[in-house]
C-alpha cells in the first residue's frame, strides 16, 4: 500500500467516525456529552491533516495525523473510565457558557438542553460503548498514520 493510499484511508477513517457520531446524534437522536464532543475534535483535525498531507511531502503531517488519532483514543479511554466509574468525569459535563445570562434566560437554557451524563453508556455493541469503540478505531487509524509516515513519498 502506498503512502498516499494510507493517508487517504486514515483521513477517511476519521471522517467515517465523525459521520457515525453525527448519525447517532441526528438520526438516532442520541445527544452527545461533553467528552463525546472532545473525541470528535481530533478526528476533525485528522481529516484536514490528511488533505494537506496529500499535497505536502514529508513525515511531519502523517505524524501529526497519528498524534490526532492518539489524542482521540486517549480522550476515549478517559471517557471509558468515566463510564466504568474507574475515575470521575468533568464537573461541567453538560453546562454551557452562562456569563451575561439573566436568571430567566439561564432557566430557559437549562430547560431546553438535553441532560447527557458522561458516565452513562447510551449505546454499546459487543460490550463496548461508543467511547471504547473510538479507542479501538483511533488506535488503528494512528497505526495507519504512522505507517504512512514511515513510507517514502
N, CA, C and O atoms as a GROMACS GRO file, in nm:
protein
  612
    1UNK      N    1   0.085  -0.117   0.000
    1UNK     CA    2   0.000   0.000   0.000
    1UNK      C    3   0.090   0.124   0.000
    1UNK      O    4   0.190   0.130   0.072
    2UNK      N    5   0.055   0.220  -0.081
    2UNK     CA    6   0.137   0.340  -0.092
    2UNK      C    7   0.108   0.438   0.022
    2UNK      O    8   0.005   0.428   0.090
    3UNK      N    9   0.200   0.530   0.042
    3UNK     CA   10   0.184   0.635   0.144
    3UNK      C   11   0.056   0.713   0.118
    3UNK      O   12  -0.022   0.742   0.209
    4UNK      N   13   0.036   0.747  -0.007
    4UNK     CA   14  -0.081   0.823  -0.049
    4UNK      C   15  -0.210   0.749  -0.010
    4UNK      O   16  -0.302   0.809   0.045
    5UNK      N   17  -0.215   0.620  -0.037
    5UNK     CA   18  -0.333   0.539  -0.005
    5UNK      C   19  -0.355   0.532   0.146
    5UNK      O   20  -0.469   0.541   0.192
    6UNK      N   21  -0.247   0.516   0.222
    6UNK     CA   22  -0.261   0.509   0.368
    6UNK      C   23  -0.314   0.639   0.426
    6UNK      O   24  -0.396   0.638   0.517
    7UNK      N   25  -0.267   0.751   0.372
    7UNK     CA   26  -0.316   0.881   0.419
    7UNK      C   27  -0.464   0.896   0.387
    7UNK      O   28  -0.542   0.941   0.471
    8UNK      N   29  -0.502   0.859   0.266
    8UNK     CA   30  -0.644   0.867   0.228
    8UNK      C   31  -0.729   0.780   0.320
    8UNK      O   32  -0.833   0.824   0.368
    9UNK      N   33  -0.685   0.657   0.345
    9UNK     CA   34  -0.762   0.567   0.433
    9UNK      C   35  -0.771   0.620   0.576
    9UNK      O   36  -0.877   0.611   0.638
   10UNK      N   37  -0.662   0.676   0.627
   10UNK     CA   38  -0.663   0.729   0.764
   10UNK      C   39  -0.757   0.849   0.774
   10UNK      O   40  -0.835   0.859   0.869
   11UNK      N   41  -0.749   0.940   0.678
   11UNK     CA   42  -0.837   1.058   0.680
   11UNK      C   43  -0.983   1.016   0.661
   11UNK      O   44  -1.071   1.069   0.729
   12UNK      N   45  -1.007   0.923   0.570
   12UNK     CA   46  -1.144   0.874   0.550
   12UNK      C   47  -1.195   0.799   0.673
   12UNK      O   48  -1.314   0.802   0.703
   13UNK      N   49  -1.105   0.731   0.743
   13UNK     CA   50  -1.143   0.663   0.867
   13UNK      C   51  -1.193   0.762   0.970
   13UNK      O   52  -1.294   0.739   1.036
   14UNK      N   53  -1.121   0.873   0.984
   14UNK     CA   54  -1.166   0.976   1.079
   14UNK      C   55  -1.297   1.038   1.033
   14UNK      O   56  -1.385   1.067   1.114
   15UNK      N   57  -1.310   1.058   0.903
   15UNK     CA   58  -1.436   1.112   0.850
   15UNK      C   59  -1.551   1.015   0.878
   15UNK      O   60  -1.661   1.058   0.912
   16UNK      N   61  -1.527   0.886   0.864
   16UNK     CA   62  -1.630   0.785   0.892
   16UNK      C   63  -1.669   0.786   1.040
   16UNK      O   64  -1.787   0.772   1.073
   17UNK      N   65  -1.571   0.802   1.128
   17UNK     CA   66  -1.601   0.812   1.272
   17UNK      C   67  -1.692   0.932   1.297
   17UNK      O   68  -1.790   0.922   1.371
   18UNK      N   69  -1.658   1.045   1.236
   18UNK     CA   70  -1.739   1.166   1.254
   18UNK      C   71  -1.880   1.147   1.198
   18UNK      O   72  -1.978   1.187   1.260
   19UNK      N   73  -1.889   1.087   1.081
   19UNK     CA   74  -2.022   1.064   1.022
   19UNK      C   75  -2.104   0.971   1.110
   19UNK      O   76  -2.225   0.991   1.126
   20UNK      N   77  -2.041   0.870   1.167
   20UNK     CA   78  -2.112   0.782   1.259
   20UNK      C   79  -2.160   0.856   1.382
   20UNK      O   80  -2.273   0.837   1.427
   21UNK      N   81  -2.073   0.941   1.437
   21UNK     CA   82  -2.110   1.018   1.556
   21UNK      C   83  -2.227   1.111   1.526
   21UNK      O   84  -2.322   1.120   1.604
   22UNK      N   85  -2.220   1.181   1.413
   22UNK     CA   86  -2.330   1.270   1.377
   22UNK      C   87  -2.456   1.192   1.342
   22UNK      O   88  -2.567   1.239   1.366
   23UNK      N   89  -2.441   1.074   1.286
   23UNK     CA   90  -2.556   0.989   1.258
   23UNK      C   91  -2.628   0.950   1.386
   23UNK      O   92  -2.751   0.958   1.395
   24UNK      N   93  -2.551   0.907   1.487
   24UNK     CA   94  -2.612   0.874   1.616
   24UNK      C   95  -2.679   0.997   1.676
   24UNK      O   96  -2.786   0.987   1.735
   25UNK      N   97  -2.615   1.114   1.660
   25UNK     CA   98  -2.668   1.235   1.720
   25UNK      C   99  -2.797   1.280   1.652
   25UNK      O  100  -2.897   1.306   1.719
   26UNK      N  101  -2.795   1.290   1.520
   26UNK     CA  102  -2.908   1.350   1.450
   26UNK      C  103  -3.012   1.248   1.401
   26UNK      O  104  -3.131   1.276   1.404
   27UNK      N  105  -2.968   1.133   1.356
   27UNK     CA  106  -3.064   1.032   1.310
   27UNK      C  107  -3.112   0.944   1.425
   27UNK      O  108  -3.230   0.909   1.433
   28UNK      N  109  -3.021   0.910   1.514
   28UNK     CA  110  -3.056   0.827   1.629
   28UNK      C  111  -3.104   0.907   1.748
   28UNK      O  112  -3.143   0.850   1.850
   29UNK      N  113  -3.100   1.040   1.736
   29UNK     CA  114  -3.144   1.130   1.844
   29UNK      C  115  -3.076   1.098   1.976
   29UNK      O  116  -3.141   1.098   2.081
   30UNK      N  117  -2.946   1.072   1.971
   30UNK     CA  118  -2.866   1.046   2.091
   30UNK      C  119  -2.773   1.164   2.112
   30UNK      O  120  -2.667   1.173   2.050
   31UNK      N  121  -2.814   1.255   2.200
   31UNK     CA  122  -2.734   1.375   2.224
   31UNK      C  123  -2.600   1.337   2.286
   31UNK      O  124  -2.595   1.255   2.378
   32UNK      N  125  -2.491   1.395   2.236
   32UNK     CA  126  -2.359   1.363   2.290
   32UNK      C  127  -2.330   1.440   2.418
   32UNK      O  128  -2.383   1.548   2.441
   33UNK      N  129  -2.244   1.381   2.500
   33UNK     CA  130  -2.199   1.451   2.620
   33UNK      C  131  -2.073   1.531   2.586
   33UNK      O  132  -2.026   1.528   2.472
   34UNK      N  133  -2.021   1.602   2.683
   34UNK     CA  134  -1.903   1.686   2.661
   34UNK      C  135  -1.784   1.603   2.614
   34UNK      O  136  -1.712   1.644   2.523
   35UNK      N  137  -1.762   1.486   2.675
   35UNK     CA  138  -1.648   1.403   2.636
   35UNK      C  139  -1.666   1.347   2.496
   35UNK      O  140  -1.568   1.326   2.425
   36UNK      N  141  -1.790   1.323   2.455
   36UNK     CA  142  -1.816   1.278   2.318
   36UNK      C  143  -1.771   1.386   2.218
   36UNK      O  144  -1.707   1.355   2.117
   37UNK      N  145  -1.804   1.511   2.248
   37UNK     CA  146  -1.760   1.620   2.162
   37UNK      C  147  -1.607   1.627   2.158
   37UNK      O  148  -1.548   1.643   2.051
   38UNK      N  149  -1.545   1.616   2.274
   38UNK     CA  150  -1.398   1.624   2.280
   38UNK      C  151  -1.332   1.519   2.192
   38UNK      O  152  -1.227   1.545   2.134
   39UNK      N  153  -1.392   1.401   2.182
   39UNK     CA  154  -1.335   1.294   2.100
   39UNK      C  155  -1.346   1.326   1.951
   39UNK      O  156  -1.270   1.272   1.870
   40UNK      N  157  -1.440   1.410   1.914
   40UNK     CA  158  -1.460   1.443   1.773
   40UNK      C  159  -1.354   1.539   1.720
   40UNK      O  160  -1.312   1.529   1.604
   41UNK      N  161  -1.310   1.632   1.803
   41UNK     CA  162  -1.220   1.738   1.755
   41UNK      C  163  -1.091   1.684   1.693
   41UNK      O  164  -1.053   1.732   1.586
   42UNK      N  165  -1.023   1.587   1.753
   42UNK     CA  166  -0.903   1.534   1.688
   42UNK      C  167  -0.932   1.466   1.554
   42UNK      O  168  -0.850   1.470   1.462
   43UNK      N  169  -1.049   1.404   1.541
   43UNK     CA  170  -1.085   1.343   1.413
   43UNK      C  171  -1.108   1.450   1.307
   43UNK      O  172  -1.070   1.432   1.191
   44UNK      N  173  -1.169   1.562   1.347
   44UNK     CA  174  -1.185   1.673   1.253
   44UNK      C  175  -1.048   1.722   1.206
   44UNK      O  176  -1.027   1.745   1.087
   45UNK      N  177  -0.957   1.737   1.300
   45UNK     CA  178  -0.821   1.780   1.265
   45UNK      C  179  -0.755   1.679   1.172
   45UNK      O  180  -0.688   1.718   1.076
   46UNK      N  181  -0.774   1.550   1.197
   46UNK     CA  182  -0.710   1.446   1.116
   46UNK      C  183  -0.759   1.450   0.971
   46UNK      O  184  -0.682   1.424   0.879
   47UNK      N  185  -0.885   1.482   0.951
   47UNK     CA  186  -0.937   1.493   0.814
   47UNK      C  187  -0.863   1.603   0.739
   47UNK      O  188  -0.819   1.583   0.626
   48UNK      N  189  -0.848   1.719   0.803
   48UNK     CA  190  -0.778   1.831   0.738
   48UNK      C  191  -0.628   1.802   0.723
   48UNK      O  192  -0.568   1.838   0.622
   49UNK      N  193  -0.570   1.739   0.822
   49UNK     CA  194  -0.429   1.700   0.812
   49UNK      C  195  -0.410   1.607   0.693
   49UNK      O  196  -0.313   1.619   0.620
   50UNK      N  197  -0.503   1.515   0.675
   50UNK     CA  198  -0.496   1.423   0.562
   50UNK      C  199  -0.499   1.496   0.429
   50UNK      O  200  -0.425   1.461   0.337
   51UNK      N  201  -0.585   1.596   0.417
   51UNK     CA  202  -0.592   1.673   0.293
   51UNK      C  203  -0.458   1.742   0.264
   51UNK      O  204  -0.410   1.739   0.152
   52UNK      N  205  -0.400   1.803   0.367
   52UNK     CA  206  -0.271   1.870   0.349
   52UNK      C  207  -0.159   1.770   0.324
   52UNK      O  208  -0.069   1.796   0.244
   53UNK      N  209  -0.163   1.656   0.392
   53UNK     CA  210  -0.057   1.555   0.377
   53UNK      C  211  -0.053   1.497   0.237
   53UNK      O  212   0.051   1.449   0.192
   54UNK      N  213  -0.165   1.500   0.167
   54UNK     CA  214  -0.167   1.452   0.029
   54UNK      C  215  -0.094   1.547  -0.064
   54UNK      O  216  -0.046   1.507  -0.171
   55UNK      N  217  -0.085   1.673  -0.025
   55UNK     CA  218  -0.021   1.774  -0.109
   55UNK      C  219   0.123   1.804  -0.069
   55UNK      O  220   0.202   1.851  -0.151
   56UNK      N  221   0.156   1.776   0.056
   56UNK     CA  222   0.288   1.813   0.108
   56UNK      C  223   0.366   1.686   0.139
   56UNK      O  224   0.322   1.604   0.220
   57UNK      N  225   0.482   1.669   0.077
   57UNK     CA  226   0.562   1.550   0.108
   57UNK      C  227   0.625   1.562   0.247
   57UNK      O  228   0.629   1.670   0.306
   58UNK      N  229   0.672   1.452   0.296
   58UNK     CA  230   0.740   1.452   0.425
   58UNK      C  231   0.666   1.370   0.528
   58UNK      O  232   0.558   1.316   0.503
   59UNK      N  233   0.727   1.362   0.644
   59UNK     CA  234   0.673   1.278   0.750
   59UNK      C  235   0.600   1.355   0.859
   59UNK      O  236   0.529   1.296   0.940
   60UNK      N  237   0.615   1.486   0.860
   60UNK     CA  238   0.559   1.566   0.969
   60UNK      C  239   0.406   1.557   0.975
   60UNK      O  240   0.350   1.536   1.082
   61UNK      N  241   0.341   1.573   0.861
   61UNK     CA  242   0.194   1.572   0.862
   61UNK      C  243   0.136   1.435   0.896
   61UNK      O  244   0.041   1.429   0.974
   62UNK      N  245   0.189   1.325   0.842
   62UNK     CA  246   0.137   1.196   0.888
   62UNK      C  247   0.161   1.172   1.038
   62UNK      O  248   0.078   1.111   1.104
   63UNK      N  249   0.272   1.221   1.089
   63UNK     CA  250   0.295   1.210   1.234
   63UNK      C  251   0.194   1.293   1.311
   63UNK      O  252   0.146   1.252   1.416
   64UNK      N  253   0.162   1.409   1.258
   64UNK     CA  254   0.060   1.493   1.322
   64UNK      C  255  -0.077   1.425   1.316
   64UNK      O  256  -0.156   1.434   1.410
   65UNK      N  257  -0.105   1.357   1.205
   65UNK     CA  258  -0.229   1.279   1.195
   65UNK      C  259  -0.234   1.169   1.299
   65UNK      O  260  -0.338   1.144   1.359
   66UNK      N  261  -0.119   1.102   1.320
   66UNK     CA  262  -0.111   0.998   1.424
   66UNK      C  263  -0.135   1.058   1.561
   66UNK      O  264  -0.203   0.998   1.644
   67UNK      N  265  -0.078   1.175   1.585
   67UNK     CA  266  -0.099   1.242   1.714
   67UNK      C  267  -0.247   1.275   1.735
   67UNK      O  268  -0.299   1.259   1.846
   68UNK      N  269  -0.314   1.320   1.631
   68UNK     CA  270  -0.457   1.349   1.641
   68UNK      C  271  -0.535   1.222   1.675
   68UNK      O  272  -0.622   1.224   1.762
   69UNK      N  273  -0.503   1.113   1.608
   69UNK     CA  274  -0.573   0.986   1.634
   69UNK      C  275  -0.544   0.937   1.776
   69UNK      O  276  -0.634   0.890   1.845
   70UNK      N  277  -0.418   0.946   1.819
   70UNK     CA  278  -0.383   0.907   1.957
   70UNK      C  279  -0.456   0.995   2.059
   70UNK      O  280  -0.497   0.946   2.164
   71UNK      N  281  -0.471   1.122   2.028
   71UNK     CA  282  -0.541   1.214   2.119
   71UNK      C  283  -0.686   1.172   2.136
   71UNK      O  284  -0.738   1.168   2.247
   72UNK      N  285  -0.752   1.140   2.025
   72UNK     CA  286  -0.891   1.094   2.035
   72UNK      C  287  -0.900   0.963   2.111
   72UNK      O  288  -0.992   0.942   2.189
   73UNK      N  289  -0.803   0.873   2.089
   73UNK     CA  290  -0.800   0.746   2.163
   73UNK      C  291  -0.783   0.771   2.312
   73UNK      O  292  -0.848   0.706   2.394
   74UNK      N  293  -0.697   0.866   2.348
   74UNK     CA  294  -0.674   0.896   2.490
   74UNK      C  295  -0.800   0.954   2.555
   74UNK      O  296  -0.835   0.916   2.667
   75UNK      N  297  -0.867   1.044   2.485
   75UNK     CA  298  -0.991   1.100   2.538
   75UNK      C  299  -1.097   0.991   2.548
   75UNK      O  300  -1.173   0.986   2.645
   76UNK      N  301  -1.102   0.904   2.448
   76UNK     CA  302  -1.196   0.792   2.452
   76UNK      C  303  -1.168   0.698   2.568
   76UNK      O  304  -1.261   0.648   2.631
   77UNK      N  305  -1.039   0.674   2.597
   77UNK     CA  306  -1.004   0.590   2.711
   77UNK      C  307  -1.046   0.657   2.842
   77UNK      O  308  -1.100   0.591   2.931
   78UNK      N  309  -1.023   0.787   2.852
   78UNK     CA  310  -1.068   0.862   2.970
   78UNK      C  311  -1.220   0.850   2.984
   78UNK      O  312  -1.271   0.826   3.093
   79UNK      N  313  -1.292   0.868   2.873
   79UNK     CA  314  -1.438   0.860   2.875
   79UNK      C  315  -1.484   0.720   2.915
   79UNK      O  316  -1.579   0.705   2.992
   80UNK      N  317  -1.417   0.618   2.864
   80UNK     CA  318  -1.449   0.480   2.903
   80UNK      C  319  -1.431   0.462   3.053
   80UNK      O  320  -1.514   0.397   3.118
   81UNK      N  321  -1.325   0.518   3.109
   81UNK     CA  322  -1.302   0.510   3.253
   81UNK      C  323  -1.411   0.579   3.332
   81UNK      O  324  -1.450   0.532   3.439
   82UNK      N  325  -1.461   0.691   3.280
   82UNK     CA  326  -1.571   0.762   3.346
   82UNK      C  327  -1.696   0.674   3.342
   82UNK      O  328  -1.768   0.663   3.441
   83UNK      N  329  -1.723   0.612   3.226
   83UNK     CA  330  -1.840   0.525   3.214
   83UNK      C  331  -1.833   0.405   3.308
   83UNK      O  332  -1.935   0.363   3.362
   84UNK      N  333  -1.715   0.352   3.327
   84UNK     CA  334  -1.698   0.234   3.412
   84UNK      C  335  -1.669   0.272   3.558
   84UNK      O  336  -1.638   0.185   3.640
   85UNK      N  337  -1.679   0.400   3.589
   85UNK     CA  338  -1.654   0.457   3.722
   85UNK      C  339  -1.515   0.423   3.776
   85UNK      O  340  -1.498   0.404   3.896
   86UNK      N  341  -1.416   0.415   3.686
   86UNK     CA  342  -1.277   0.400   3.729
   86UNK      C  343  -1.227   0.531   3.787
   86UNK      O  344  -1.141   0.533   3.875
   87UNK      N  345  -1.282   0.642   3.738
   87UNK     CA  346  -1.249   0.776   3.786
   87UNK      C  347  -1.365   0.869   3.754
   87UNK      O  348  -1.458   0.834   3.682
   88UNK      N  349  -1.358   0.988   3.811
   88UNK     CA  350  -1.464   1.088   3.794
   88UNK      C  351  -1.449   1.160   3.660
   88UNK      O  352  -1.338   1.178   3.610
   89UNK      N  353  -1.561   1.200   3.604
   89UNK     CA  354  -1.561   1.279   3.482
   89UNK      C  355  -1.558   1.427   3.515
   89UNK      O  356  -1.556   1.464   3.633
   90UNK      N  357  -1.558   1.511   3.414
   90UNK     CA  358  -1.557   1.656   3.438
   90UNK      C  359  -1.687   1.701   3.505
   90UNK      O  360  -1.794   1.649   3.476
   91UNK      N  361  -1.674   1.799   3.592
   91UNK     CA  362  -1.792   1.853   3.661
   91UNK      C  363  -1.884   1.926   3.564
   91UNK      O  364  -2.005   1.934   3.587
   92UNK      N  365  -1.828   1.978   3.459
   92UNK     CA  366  -1.905   2.058   3.364
   92UNK      C  367  -1.945   1.977   3.242
   92UNK      O  368  -1.941   2.027   3.129
   93UNK      N  369  -1.984   1.856   3.263
   93UNK     CA  370  -2.011   1.764   3.152
   93UNK      C  371  -2.120   1.815   3.058
   93UNK      O  372  -2.117   1.782   2.939
   94UNK      N  373  -2.215   1.892   3.106
   94UNK     CA  374  -2.323   1.936   3.017
   94UNK      C  375  -2.349   2.085   3.022
   94UNK      O  376  -2.440   2.132   2.954
   95UNK      N  377  -2.274   2.161   3.097
   95UNK     CA  378  -2.305   2.304   3.109
   95UNK      C  379  -2.239   2.384   2.998
   95UNK      O  380  -2.127   2.355   2.957
   96UNK      N  381  -2.310   2.486   2.951
   96UNK     CA  382  -2.257   2.577   2.851
   96UNK      C  383  -2.220   2.709   2.916
   96UNK      O  384  -2.239   2.724   3.037
   97UNK      N  385  -2.167   2.804   2.839
   97UNK     CA  386  -2.132   2.934   2.898
   97UNK      C  387  -2.257   3.006   2.947
   97UNK      O  388  -2.358   3.011   2.877
   98UNK      N  389  -2.251   3.060   3.067
   98UNK     CA  390  -2.368   3.124   3.127
   98UNK      C  391  -2.343   3.270   3.161
   98UNK      O  392  -2.432   3.338   3.212
   99UNK      N  393  -2.224   3.319   3.133
   99UNK     CA  394  -2.193   3.459   3.163
   99UNK      C  395  -2.283   3.553   3.086
   99UNK      O  396  -2.304   3.535   2.966
  100UNK      N  397  -2.336   3.652   3.153
  100UNK     CA  398  -2.420   3.751   3.089
  100UNK      C  399  -2.565   3.710   3.069
  100UNK      O  400  -2.642   3.786   3.011
  101UNK      N  401  -2.604   3.593   3.116
  101UNK     CA  402  -2.742   3.550   3.102
  101UNK      C  403  -2.823   3.593   3.224
  101UNK      O  404  -2.775   3.590   3.338
  102UNK      N  405  -2.946   3.633   3.199
  102UNK     CA  406  -3.036   3.663   3.311
  102UNK      C  407  -3.083   3.532   3.372
  102UNK      O  408  -3.061   3.425   3.316
  103UNK      N  409  -3.148   3.542   3.486
  103UNK     CA  410  -3.197   3.421   3.553
  103UNK      C  411  -3.298   3.347   3.466
  103UNK      O  412  -3.296   3.224   3.460
  104UNK      N  413  -3.387   3.421   3.399
  104UNK     CA  414  -3.487   3.354   3.315
  104UNK      C  415  -3.422   3.294   3.190
  104UNK      O  416  -3.463   3.186   3.146
  105UNK      N  417  -3.322   3.361   3.132
  105UNK     CA  418  -3.251   3.305   3.016
  105UNK      C  419  -3.175   3.179   3.055
  105UNK      O  420  -3.170   3.082   2.980
  106UNK      N  421  -3.115   3.183   3.174
  106UNK     CA  422  -3.042   3.067   3.223
  106UNK      C  423  -3.138   2.950   3.245
  106UNK      O  424  -3.106   2.836   3.208
  107UNK      N  425  -3.253   2.976   3.303
  107UNK     CA  426  -3.352   2.871   3.323
  107UNK      C  427  -3.401   2.815   3.190
  107UNK      O  428  -3.417   2.693   3.175
  108UNK      N  429  -3.424   2.904   3.092
  108UNK     CA  430  -3.466   2.858   2.958
  108UNK      C  431  -3.359   2.768   2.895
  108UNK      O  432  -3.391   2.666   2.834
  109UNK      N  433  -3.231   2.806   2.911
  109UNK     CA  434  -3.121   2.726   2.856
  109UNK      C  435  -3.115   2.589   2.923
  109UNK      O  436  -3.096   2.488   2.857
  110UNK      N  437  -3.132   2.588   3.053
  110UNK     CA  438  -3.129   2.462   3.128
  110UNK      C  439  -3.244   2.372   3.087
  110UNK      O  440  -3.226   2.252   3.068
  111UNK      N  441  -3.362   2.430   3.073
  111UNK     CA  442  -3.481   2.350   3.039
  111UNK      C  443  -3.475   2.298   2.895
  111UNK      O  444  -3.531   2.192   2.866
  112UNK      N  445  -3.409   2.372   2.805
  112UNK     CA  446  -3.403   2.331   2.664
  112UNK      C  447  -3.292   2.231   2.636
  112UNK      O  448  -3.298   2.157   2.538
  113UNK      N  449  -3.190   2.228   2.720
  113UNK     CA  450  -3.074   2.141   2.695
  113UNK      C  451  -3.104   1.997   2.737
  113UNK      O  452  -3.159   1.973   2.844
  114UNK      N  453  -3.066   1.902   2.651
  114UNK     CA  454  -3.082   1.762   2.692
  114UNK      C  455  -2.980   1.729   2.800
  114UNK      O  456  -2.864   1.770   2.791
  115UNK      N  457  -3.022   1.656   2.901
  115UNK     CA  458  -2.930   1.617   3.008
  115UNK      C  459  -2.855   1.493   2.964
  115UNK      O  460  -2.912   1.384   2.954
  116UNK      N  461  -2.728   1.509   2.938
  116UNK     CA  462  -2.645   1.398   2.891
  116UNK      C  463  -2.531   1.383   2.989
  116UNK      O  464  -2.447   1.472   3.003
  117UNK      N  465  -2.528   1.271   3.054
  117UNK     CA  466  -2.423   1.244   3.152
  117UNK      C  467  -2.310   1.168   3.086
  117UNK      O  468  -2.332   1.078   3.005
  118UNK      N  469  -2.188   1.205   3.123
  118UNK     CA  470  -2.070   1.139   3.066
  118UNK      C  471  -2.051   0.998   3.120
  118UNK      O  472  -1.981   0.917   3.059
  119UNK      N  473  -2.111   0.969   3.235
  119UNK     CA  474  -2.088   0.838   3.298
  119UNK      C  475  -2.197   0.735   3.265
  119UNK      O  476  -2.197   0.626   3.321
  120UNK      N  477  -2.288   0.770   3.175
  120UNK     CA  478  -2.392   0.676   3.134
  120UNK      C  479  -2.368   0.631   2.990
  120UNK      O  480  -2.347   0.714   2.902
  121UNK      N  481  -2.370   0.501   2.968
  121UNK     CA  482  -2.350   0.445   2.834
  121UNK      C  483  -2.482   0.451   2.759
  121UNK      O  484  -2.580   0.388   2.800
  122UNK      N  485  -2.485   0.526   2.649
  122UNK     CA  486  -2.608   0.540   2.571
  122UNK      C  487  -2.627   0.425   2.473
  122UNK      O  488  -2.740   0.392   2.438
  123UNK      N  489  -2.516   0.365   2.428
  123UNK     CA  490  -2.522   0.259   2.327
  123UNK      C  491  -2.397   0.174   2.340
  123UNK      O  492  -2.289   0.225   2.370
  124UNK      N  493  -2.413   0.046   2.316
  124UNK     CA  494  -2.295  -0.040   2.314
  124UNK      C  495  -2.315  -0.154   2.215
  124UNK      O  496  -2.428  -0.190   2.181
  125UNK      N  497  -2.203  -0.209   2.170
  125UNK     CA  498  -2.204  -0.324   2.080
  125UNK      C  499  -2.091  -0.416   2.124
  125UNK      O  500  -1.977  -0.373   2.140
  126UNK      N  501  -2.124  -0.544   2.142
  126UNK     CA  502  -2.028  -0.644   2.190
  126UNK      C  503  -1.965  -0.602   2.323
  126UNK      O  504  -1.848  -0.630   2.348
  127UNK      N  505  -2.044  -0.536   2.406
  127UNK     CA  506  -1.997  -0.496   2.538
  127UNK      C  507  -1.911  -0.371   2.541
  127UNK      O  508  -1.863  -0.332   2.647
  128UNK      N  509  -1.890  -0.308   2.426
  128UNK     CA  510  -1.809  -0.186   2.420
  128UNK      C  511  -1.898  -0.066   2.390
  128UNK      O  512  -1.983  -0.072   2.301
  129UNK      N  513  -1.877   0.042   2.464
  129UNK     CA  514  -1.951   0.166   2.440
  129UNK      C  515  -1.893   0.238   2.319
  129UNK      O  516  -1.790   0.198   2.264
  130UNK      N  517  -1.959   0.344   2.277
  130UNK     CA  518  -1.907   0.424   2.166
  130UNK      C  519  -1.769   0.480   2.199
  130UNK      O  520  -1.682   0.484   2.112
  131UNK      N  521  -1.749   0.522   2.323
  131UNK     CA  522  -1.618   0.573   2.363
  131UNK      C  523  -1.511   0.465   2.350
  131UNK      O  524  -1.400   0.492   2.304
  132UNK      N  525  -1.545   0.343   2.391
  132UNK     CA  526  -1.450   0.232   2.380
  132UNK      C  527  -1.421   0.197   2.234
  132UNK      O  528  -1.307   0.169   2.199
  133UNK      N  529  -1.524   0.199   2.151
  133UNK     CA  530  -1.503   0.173   2.008
  133UNK      C  531  -1.415   0.282   1.947
  133UNK      O  532  -1.334   0.255   1.859
  134UNK      N  533  -1.433   0.405   1.994
  134UNK     CA  534  -1.348   0.513   1.943
  134UNK      C  535  -1.201   0.486   1.977
  134UNK      O  536  -1.113   0.515   1.895
  135UNK      N  537  -1.175   0.431   2.094
  135UNK     CA  538  -1.037   0.397   2.131
  135UNK      C  539  -0.980   0.297   2.030
  135UNK      O  540  -0.870   0.316   1.978
  136UNK      N  541  -1.055   0.192   2.003
  136UNK     CA  542  -1.010   0.086   1.912
  136UNK      C  543  -0.983   0.143   1.773
  136UNK      O  544  -0.876   0.123   1.716
  137UNK      N  545  -1.082   0.213   1.718
  137UNK     CA  546  -1.070   0.267   1.582
  137UNK      C  547  -0.959   0.371   1.575
  137UNK      O  548  -0.881   0.373   1.479
  138UNK      N  549  -0.951   0.458   1.674
  138UNK     CA  550  -0.848   0.563   1.674
  138UNK      C  551  -0.708   0.505   1.680
  138UNK      O  552  -0.617   0.556   1.615
  139UNK      N  553  -0.689   0.399   1.757
  139UNK     CA  554  -0.558   0.335   1.762
  139UNK      C  555  -0.522   0.271   1.628
  139UNK      O  556  -0.407   0.276   1.585
  140UNK      N  557  -0.619   0.211   1.561
  140UNK     CA  558  -0.595   0.155   1.428
  140UNK      C  559  -0.560   0.266   1.328
  140UNK      O  560  -0.471   0.250   1.245
  141UNK      N  561  -0.631   0.378   1.337
  141UNK     CA  562  -0.602   0.491   1.248
  141UNK      C  563  -0.464   0.549   1.278
  141UNK      O  564  -0.392   0.587   1.186
  142UNK      N  565  -0.427   0.557   1.406
  142UNK     CA  566  -0.294   0.606   1.442
  142UNK      C  567  -0.186   0.516   1.382
  142UNK      O  568  -0.084   0.565   1.334
  143UNK      N  569  -0.208   0.386   1.386
  143UNK     CA  570  -0.112   0.292   1.327
  143UNK      C  571  -0.100   0.316   1.176
  143UNK      O  572   0.010   0.310   1.121
  144UNK      N  573  -0.211   0.341   1.112
  144UNK     CA  574  -0.210   0.369   0.968
  144UNK      C  575  -0.133   0.498   0.938
  144UNK      O  576  -0.054   0.504   0.844
  145UNK      N  577  -0.157   0.600   1.019
  145UNK     CA  578  -0.083   0.726   1.003
  145UNK      C  579   0.067   0.704   1.021
  145UNK      O  580   0.147   0.757   0.945
  146UNK      N  581   0.104   0.625   1.121
  146UNK     CA  582   0.246   0.600   1.145
  146UNK      C  583   0.309   0.520   1.032
  146UNK      O  584   0.425   0.543   0.996
  147UNK      N  585   0.236   0.426   0.976
  147UNK     CA  586   0.287   0.351   0.860
  147UNK      C  587   0.308   0.445   0.742
  147UNK      O  588   0.405   0.433   0.668
  148UNK      N  589   0.215   0.540   0.724
  148UNK     CA  590   0.229   0.638   0.616
  148UNK      C  591   0.352   0.726   0.640
  148UNK      O  592   0.422   0.763   0.545
  149UNK      N  593   0.377   0.761   0.765
  149UNK     CA  594   0.493   0.845   0.797
  149UNK      C  595   0.624   0.772   0.767
  149UNK      O  596   0.724   0.836   0.732
  150UNK      N  597   0.625   0.642   0.781
  150UNK     CA  598   0.747   0.564   0.757
  150UNK      C  599   0.774   0.542   0.608
  150UNK      O  600   0.888   0.518   0.568
  151UNK      N  601   0.670   0.551   0.527
  151UNK     CA  602   0.685   0.530   0.383
  151UNK      C  603   0.747   0.653   0.317
  151UNK      O  604   0.719   0.766   0.356
  152UNK      N  605   0.829   0.628   0.220
  152UNK     CA  606   0.885   0.736   0.138
  152UNK      C  607   0.778   0.783   0.040
  152UNK      O  608   0.695   0.704  -0.005
  153UNK      N  609   0.782   0.909   0.008
  153UNK     CA  610   0.684   0.965  -0.086
  153UNK      C  611   0.698   0.905  -0.224
  153UNK      O  612   0.623   0.941  -0.315
   0.00000   0.00000   0.00000
